[in-house]
Amino acid sequence: MIRRPPRSTLFPYTTLFRSQDLSPGGSFVDDDFNVHEGFVEAIAAQGITSGCDQIRYCPRDPVSRGQMASFLARALALPVAGIDWFPDDGGSVHEDAINRVAEAGITFGIGDGTYNPNGEVSRAQMASFLARALGLRAGAEDFFGDDEGNIHEAAINAIAEEGITLGCNSSGAEYCPGEDVQRDQMASFLGRALNLAEVDVPPPNLGSMISVTDGDTVRLLVDGLNEAVQLVGVNAPEIGTCLAETATASLTSLVESQTIRIDVDVSDRDASGQLLRYLFVDGVFVNESLVFEGLAEAVRLPPDTRLAGFLEAAEANAQAGQRGIWDTSPDCTTTTTTVPATTTTTRAGGCDSSYPDFCIPPPPPDLNCPDINATDFQVIGDDPHDFDRDNDGIGCES
């Protein structure tokens, strides 16, 4: 067993990470408003995690034993191992880390001479990994009532005594030793173990759907404004062509009645004034989903190419599967139904569709021009507030 220095000198993390260095929403698109997000960003800033891919952290996924080894090997900056400790991790991306933590005496495998890199780590096992890594020993206090007789109980008490775990329920009386450790929880465990400060993550830019124009263009309510938004890096079939209706319906199903994260690449708007954005709903990359289903092609338009690799990989998958536009005989029998312009509806966010330029709610109450902070805006449909009294399509003319 390697003799370890005191905990205060184990992790010399002195680089201060500034929240202003982060773009809105932080490094990952799938952990917005997660209670562990501050620690996710903290361990990412120290190079302990790079996520499960370029844009996602996969916070609800269980931590595998291979991932646990990589977390700890990076956190402790463990030296390269001199031997290959286990026969069952060959080819694993975590093999080097597994050997490092084994040589440091942090893991002994699963008892049969193997490591089981794809096995999931329980909360009890996680406690033993951390207690060994930190050189912790349990004191006299028994912190939880649901780990009696568990072989990891001493380790659980040890990390509780250090404030690394607070239990698994609001009362703090239980630890839930048999439950799997999720990746978001692991970030908090590591952050507390390493004495890292949580990062104050700037909130993401959000929008809600007003309408879907076609398979790659939507109108969103963004900061109270009705904005046309072109999806970056994708090109869906034009209206009236094969699969155009299918693409439009698919985009609608992805964003309708959802809170939408909208991320900019480099360019804010295109030549026609539309916002250029990547869209995400609950961690789902909307642009990528359309390409993956074969309902849009990937287009690389510099300088907005940050996520071009995702889109091109999705396109290759769609081509291999002959989905959508890559099908040699696609179903083009559907027809588009035109909704009369005089139909009055309430769009997402409580905004009346007669006023596409601004978010103006339908009556009641009935509003007059002095009641709103807008002039010379477009009016279509029924105009329930009678802003366009001369019927020329312009409301509250100045």
C-alpha positions as CSV (number, residue, x, y, z in Angstrom):
1,M,0.0,0.0,0.0
2,I,1.3,3.4,-1.0
3,R,1.7,5.8,2.0
4,R,-0.1,9.0,1.1
5,P,0.5,12.6,2.3
6,P,-2.1,14.5,4.3
7,R,-5.3,15.4,2.5
8,S,-4.5,19.1,2.6
9,T,-1.5,18.5,0.3
10,L,-2.9,15.8,-1.9
11,F,-4.8,18.1,-4.3
12,P,-2.9,21.3,-4.9
13,Y,-5.6,22.9,-7.1
14,T,-4.8,26.6,-7.0
15,T,-6.1,27.7,-10.4
16,L,-9.2,29.9,-9.8
17,F,-11.9,29.2,-12.4
18,R,-14.0,32.2,-13.3
19,S,-17.7,31.7,-14.1
20,Q,-17.3,34.5,-16.7
21,D,-15.1,32.2,-18.7
22,L,-18.1,30.0,-19.3
23,S,-20.7,30.6,-22.1
24,P,-24.3,30.7,-21.0
25,G,-25.4,27.4,-19.7
26,G,-21.9,26.2,-19.1
27,S,-19.8,23.5,-20.7
28,F,-22.5,20.9,-21.1
29,V,-26.0,21.1,-22.6
30,D,-27.6,18.3,-20.5
31,D,-27.1,19.5,-16.9
32,D,-28.8,22.9,-17.0
33,F,-30.3,23.6,-13.5
34,N,-29.0,20.3,-12.1
35,V,-28.1,20.7,-8.4
36,H,-24.7,19.2,-9.1
37,E,-23.9,21.5,-12.1
38,G,-21.5,23.7,-10.1
39,F,-19.4,20.8,-9.2
40,V,-19.6,19.3,-12.7
41,E,-18.1,22.6,-14.0
42,A,-15.5,22.5,-11.1
43,I,-14.1,19.1,-12.0
44,A,-14.3,19.9,-15.7
45,A,-12.2,23.0,-15.1
46,Q,-9.5,20.9,-13.4
47,G,-9.4,18.4,-16.3
48,I,-10.9,15.6,-14.2
49,T,-13.8,15.1,-16.7
50,S,-14.3,16.1,-20.3
51,G,-17.9,14.8,-20.3
52,C,-19.4,11.8,-22.1
53,D,-18.9,13.6,-25.4
54,Q,-18.0,17.1,-26.5
55,I,-21.3,18.8,-25.4
56,R,-22.8,16.4,-22.9
57,Y,-22.0,15.2,-19.4
58,C,-24.7,12.5,-19.2
59,P,-25.5,13.4,-15.6
60,R,-28.0,10.6,-14.9
61,D,-25.9,7.8,-16.2
62,P,-24.4,5.4,-13.6
63,V,-20.6,5.6,-13.1
64,S,-18.8,2.5,-14.4
65,R,-15.8,1.1,-12.6
66,G,-13.7,2.1,-15.6
67,Q,-14.9,5.7,-15.4
68,M,-14.2,5.7,-11.6
69,A,-10.6,4.8,-12.2
70,S,-10.2,7.6,-14.8
71,F,-11.8,10.1,-12.4
72,L,-9.4,9.2,-9.6
73,A,-6.3,8.8,-11.8
74,R,-6.8,12.3,-13.2
75,A,-7.7,13.8,-9.8
76,L,-4.7,12.4,-8.0
77,A,-2.3,12.7,-11.1
78,L,-1.3,9.1,-10.4
79,P,1.9,7.9,-12.1
80,V,2.0,5.3,-14.8
81,A,1.7,1.8,-13.5
82,G,4.6,-0.6,-14.0
83,I,2.5,-3.7,-14.7
84,D,-0.8,-4.7,-16.2
85,W,-2.9,-5.5,-13.1
86,F,-6.0,-7.1,-14.6
87,P,-6.8,-9.5,-17.5
88,D,-10.3,-8.2,-18.4
89,D,-9.6,-4.5,-19.2
90,G,-7.7,-4.9,-22.4
91,G,-8.9,-2.5,-25.0
92,S,-10.8,-0.4,-22.5
93,V,-10.2,3.4,-22.8
94,H,-9.8,3.3,-19.0
95,E,-7.2,0.5,-18.9
96,D,-4.3,2.9,-18.2
97,A,-6.2,4.6,-15.4
98,I,-7.3,1.2,-13.9
99,N,-3.7,0.1,-13.7
100,R,-2.7,3.4,-12.1
101,V,-5.3,3.2,-9.3
102,A,-4.5,-0.5,-8.8
103,E,-0.8,0.3,-8.3
104,A,-1.7,3.0,-5.9
105,G,-3.6,0.5,-3.8
106,I,-7.0,2.2,-4.4
107,T,-8.6,-0.9,-6.0
108,F,-8.1,-4.6,-5.6
109,G,-10.5,-5.7,-8.3
110,I,-13.6,-7.7,-7.6
111,G,-12.1,-10.6,-5.8
112,D,-11.5,-13.1,-8.6
113,G,-8.5,-11.4,-10.1
114,T,-10.5,-9.2,-12.6
115,Y,-11.6,-5.6,-12.5
116,N,-15.0,-5.6,-14.3
117,P,-14.5,-2.2,-16.0
118,N,-18.0,-2.0,-17.3
119,G,-19.6,-2.8,-14.0
120,E,-21.5,-0.1,-12.2
121,V,-20.2,1.5,-9.0
122,S,-22.6,1.4,-6.0
123,R,-22.5,4.3,-3.5
124,A,-20.9,1.9,-1.0
125,Q,-18.1,1.0,-3.4
126,M,-17.6,4.6,-4.2
127,A,-17.0,5.3,-0.5
128,S,-14.2,2.8,-0.4
129,F,-12.6,4.1,-3.6
130,L,-12.6,7.6,-2.1
131,A,-11.5,6.6,1.4
132,R,-8.5,4.7,0.0
133,A,-7.7,7.5,-2.4
134,L,-7.7,10.1,0.4
135,G,-6.2,7.9,3.0
136,L,-9.2,8.3,5.3
137,R,-10.0,6.4,8.4
138,A,-13.4,6.3,10.1
139,G,-13.8,7.8,13.6
140,A,-16.2,6.6,16.3
141,E,-19.4,8.2,14.9
142,D,-21.9,6.0,12.9
143,F,-23.5,8.4,10.5
144,F,-26.2,6.3,8.8
145,G,-28.7,3.7,9.8
146,D,-29.0,1.8,6.5
147,D,-25.4,0.5,6.2
148,E,-25.1,-1.7,9.2
149,G,-23.1,-4.8,8.4
150,N,-22.1,-3.5,5.0
151,I,-18.4,-4.2,4.2
152,H,-18.0,-0.6,3.1
153,E,-19.5,0.9,6.3
154,A,-16.2,2.1,7.7
155,A,-15.4,3.9,4.4
156,I,-18.9,5.4,4.3
157,N,-18.4,6.8,7.8
158,A,-15.0,8.1,6.8
159,I,-16.2,10.1,3.9
160,A,-19.2,11.3,5.9
161,E,-16.9,12.6,8.6
162,E,-15.0,14.6,6.0
163,G,-18.2,16.1,4.7
164,I,-17.9,14.4,1.3
165,T,-21.3,12.8,1.6
166,L,-24.4,14.2,3.3
167,G,-26.5,11.0,2.8
168,C,-29.1,10.3,0.2
169,N,-32.3,11.9,1.7
170,S,-33.3,15.2,3.2
171,S,-32.9,14.0,6.8
172,G,-29.3,12.8,6.2
173,A,-30.1,9.6,8.1
174,E,-29.7,7.2,5.2
175,Y,-26.8,6.6,2.7
176,C,-28.5,4.2,0.2
177,P,-25.4,2.1,-0.1
178,G,-26.8,-0.3,-2.7
179,E,-27.8,2.4,-5.2
180,D,-25.7,3.2,-8.2
181,V,-23.7,6.4,-8.2
182,Q,-24.8,8.7,-11.0
183,R,-22.3,10.9,-12.8
184,D,-23.8,14.1,-11.5
185,Q,-23.6,12.9,-7.9
186,M,-20.0,11.8,-8.6
187,A,-19.1,15.3,-9.5
188,S,-20.2,16.5,-6.1
189,F,-18.5,13.7,-4.3
190,L,-15.2,14.5,-6.1
191,G,-15.6,18.3,-5.7
192,R,-16.0,18.0,-2.0
193,A,-13.2,15.5,-1.7
194,L,-10.8,17.8,-3.6
195,N,-12.0,20.9,-1.7
196,L,-13.1,22.5,-5.0
197,A,-15.4,25.5,-5.0
198,E,-18.7,25.1,-6.9
199,V,-18.7,27.2,-10.1
200,D,-21.5,29.8,-10.5
201,V,-22.7,28.8,-13.9
202,P,-24.3,31.5,-16.1
203,P,-27.9,30.6,-17.0
204,P,-28.5,29.3,-20.5
205,N,-30.2,31.4,-23.2
206,L,-33.7,30.1,-23.5
207,G,-36.7,30.4,-25.9
208,S,-40.1,28.9,-26.5
209,M,-41.8,27.9,-29.7
210,I,-44.1,30.3,-31.5
211,S,-44.3,28.4,-34.8
212,V,-42.3,26.2,-37.1
213,T,-41.7,27.6,-40.5
214,D,-40.1,24.5,-42.1
215,G,-37.7,21.7,-41.3
216,D,-34.8,24.0,-40.3
217,T,-36.4,27.3,-39.3
218,V,-38.6,28.2,-36.3
219,R,-40.0,31.3,-34.7
220,L,-39.2,31.5,-31.0
221,L,-40.1,33.8,-28.2
222,V,-36.6,35.0,-27.0
223,D,-36.3,37.7,-24.4
224,G,-39.9,38.8,-25.2
225,L,-39.2,39.1,-28.9
226,N,-40.6,37.0,-31.8
227,E,-37.4,35.9,-33.5
228,A,-36.9,33.8,-36.7
229,V,-34.3,31.2,-35.9
230,Q,-32.3,29.3,-38.5
231,L,-30.8,26.0,-37.2
232,V,-27.0,26.1,-37.7
233,G,-25.4,23.5,-39.8
234,V,-28.4,21.8,-41.3
235,N,-30.5,22.1,-44.4
236,A,-33.9,20.5,-44.6
237,P,-36.0,19.9,-47.7
238,E,-37.7,23.0,-49.0
239,I,-41.4,23.4,-48.6
240,G,-43.2,21.6,-51.4
241,T,-40.5,19.1,-52.0
242,C,-40.2,15.5,-50.9
243,L,-40.1,15.0,-47.1
244,A,-40.5,18.7,-46.4
245,E,-43.7,18.1,-44.4
246,T,-42.1,15.2,-42.5
247,A,-39.1,17.3,-41.5
248,T,-41.4,20.2,-40.4
249,A,-43.5,17.8,-38.3
250,S,-40.4,16.3,-36.7
251,L,-39.0,19.6,-35.8
252,T,-42.4,20.6,-34.3
253,S,-42.5,17.5,-32.2
254,L,-39.0,18.2,-30.8
255,V,-39.6,21.8,-29.8
256,E,-43.4,22.2,-29.2
257,S,-44.3,23.1,-25.6
258,Q,-40.7,22.8,-24.6
259,T,-38.2,25.1,-23.0
260,I,-35.5,25.4,-25.6
261,R,-31.8,26.1,-25.0
262,I,-30.4,28.2,-27.8
263,D,-26.7,28.4,-28.3
264,V,-24.8,30.7,-30.7
265,D,-21.6,29.5,-32.5
266,V,-19.8,32.5,-34.0
267,S,-22.3,34.4,-36.1
268,D,-25.3,35.9,-34.4
269,R,-27.5,36.4,-37.4
270,D,-27.6,35.5,-41.1
271,A,-27.8,38.0,-44.0
272,S,-31.7,38.0,-43.7
273,G,-31.6,38.9,-40.0
274,Q,-32.5,35.4,-38.7
275,L,-30.8,34.2,-35.5
276,L,-28.3,31.4,-36.1
277,R,-28.6,28.9,-33.3
278,Y,-28.1,25.3,-32.1
279,L,-31.2,24.1,-30.3
280,F,-31.3,21.8,-27.3
281,V,-34.3,20.3,-25.4
282,D,-33.5,18.4,-22.2
283,G,-30.0,17.6,-23.6
284,V,-31.3,16.5,-27.0
285,F,-29.4,18.3,-29.8
286,V,-32.3,19.2,-32.1
287,N,-30.1,20.0,-35.1
288,E,-28.4,16.6,-34.8
289,S,-31.7,14.7,-34.3
290,L,-33.0,16.0,-37.7
291,V,-29.9,15.0,-39.5
292,F,-29.8,11.6,-37.8
293,E,-33.3,10.9,-38.9
294,G,-32.4,11.8,-42.5
295,L,-34.7,14.8,-42.5
296,A,-31.9,17.3,-43.1
297,E,-28.4,17.3,-44.5
298,A,-25.3,18.5,-42.6
299,V,-23.8,21.7,-44.1
300,R,-20.5,23.1,-43.0
301,L,-20.7,26.9,-43.2
302,P,-17.7,28.7,-41.7
303,P,-17.2,30.2,-39.3
304,D,-20.1,28.4,-37.6
305,T,-18.6,24.9,-37.5
306,R,-18.1,24.2,-33.7
307,L,-20.4,21.2,-33.8
308,A,-20.0,20.2,-37.4
309,G,-18.5,17.0,-36.4
310,F,-21.6,15.9,-34.6
311,L,-23.8,16.7,-37.5
312,E,-21.5,15.0,-40.1
313,A,-21.4,11.9,-37.9
314,A,-25.2,11.9,-37.7
315,E,-25.4,12.3,-41.5
316,A,-23.1,9.3,-42.0
317,N,-25.3,7.2,-39.8
318,A,-28.4,8.3,-41.7
319,Q,-26.8,7.5,-45.0
320,A,-25.7,4.1,-43.8
321,G,-29.2,3.4,-42.6
322,Q,-30.8,4.9,-45.7
323,R,-33.2,7.0,-43.7
324,G,-35.2,10.0,-44.9
325,I,-33.5,11.8,-47.8
326,W,-31.0,9.0,-48.1
327,D,-33.7,6.4,-48.7
328,T,-33.5,5.3,-52.3
329,S,-37.3,5.3,-52.5
330,P,-38.6,7.8,-49.8
331,D,-42.3,8.1,-49.1
332,C,-43.3,11.4,-50.7
333,T,-47.1,10.8,-50.6
334,T,-47.9,13.2,-47.8
335,T,-49.4,16.6,-48.6
336,T,-49.1,19.9,-46.8
337,T,-52.2,21.5,-45.2
338,T,-52.3,25.2,-45.3
339,V,-53.9,27.0,-42.3
340,P,-55.8,30.1,-43.4
341,A,-54.2,33.3,-42.4
342,T,-57.4,34.5,-40.7
343,T,-57.2,31.8,-38.1
344,T,-56.6,33.2,-34.6
345,T,-54.6,31.1,-32.2
346,T,-52.6,31.6,-29.0
347,R,-49.0,30.6,-29.6
348,A,-46.5,29.4,-27.1
349,G,-45.9,31.7,-24.1
350,G,-49.5,33.1,-24.2
351,C,-48.8,35.3,-27.3
352,D,-51.5,36.0,-29.9
353,S,-50.6,34.8,-33.4
354,S,-52.0,37.9,-35.0
355,Y,-48.9,39.8,-33.8
356,P,-45.8,37.9,-34.9
357,D,-43.3,40.7,-34.2
358,F,-44.0,40.9,-30.5
359,C,-45.5,38.9,-27.7
360,I,-48.9,40.4,-27.2
361,P,-51.4,38.3,-25.2
362,P,-55.0,37.8,-26.6
363,P,-57.9,39.4,-24.8
364,P,-59.1,39.7,-22.1
365,P,-58.2,42.4,-21.4
366,D,-58.7,44.3,-24.6
367,L,-55.6,46.4,-25.2
368,N,-55.1,49.8,-26.9
369,C,-52.0,51.1,-28.6
370,P,-51.0,53.2,-25.5
371,D,-51.1,50.0,-23.4
372,I,-48.1,48.4,-25.3
373,N,-44.6,49.5,-25.9
374,A,-44.6,49.0,-29.7
375,T,-45.5,50.8,-32.9
376,D,-45.5,50.0,-36.6
377,F,-45.6,46.2,-36.2
378,Q,-47.0,43.5,-38.5
379,V,-50.6,42.4,-38.0
380,I,-52.1,39.3,-39.5
381,G,-55.3,37.3,-39.0
382,D,-58.2,38.5,-36.9
383,D,-56.4,41.3,-34.9
384,P,-58.5,40.9,-31.7
385,H,-57.2,44.1,-30.2
386,D,-58.0,46.1,-33.3
387,F,-54.5,47.6,-33.5
388,D,-54.7,47.8,-37.4
389,R,-57.8,50.0,-37.8
390,D,-57.1,50.9,-41.4
391,N,-56.5,47.3,-42.3
392,D,-53.2,47.9,-44.0
393,G,-51.3,45.1,-42.1
394,I,-49.5,47.6,-39.8
395,G,-50.5,48.0,-36.1
396,C,-50.3,51.2,-34.0
397,E,-48.8,53.3,-36.8
398,S,-46.7,56.1,-35.5
